[in-house]
Amino acid sequence: MHVISKKRLREFWERNPQAEEPLRAWFRVVDHADWKNFADLRDVYPSADKVGRCVVFDIGGHRFRLVETIRFEYGKVYIRHVMTHKEYDRDAWKGDC
């Protein structure tokens, strides 16, 4: 899958250094994935959830959330939001989904 864009991950971990390794690990897996549908994704990330047209990942032992849209047919992952659990709970991101 092609992740668009790693820059958002980097900007987040620069503000939250404890997120760097979990986000890098997530990126390595997704960058090499060849998911055809949500079921393929769930084989690797069983805790991933669909919320509207977005997919939400728990990162770093549920300390962080990664919200994205995925176009399986094009092999593209569009990062919409990277946030702490506290930011996620505010639900401000749901308008994008």
Secondary structure as UniProt FT lines:
FT   STRAND          2..4
FT   HELIX           6..15
FT   HELIX           17..19
FT   HELIX           20..32
FT   HELIX           38..44
FT   TURN            46..47
FT   STRAND          49..51
FT   TURN            52..53
FT   STRAND          54..59
FT   TURN            60..63
FT   STRAND          64..71
FT   HELIX           72..74
FT   STRAND          76..84
FT   HELIX           85..89
FT   HELIX           92..96
//
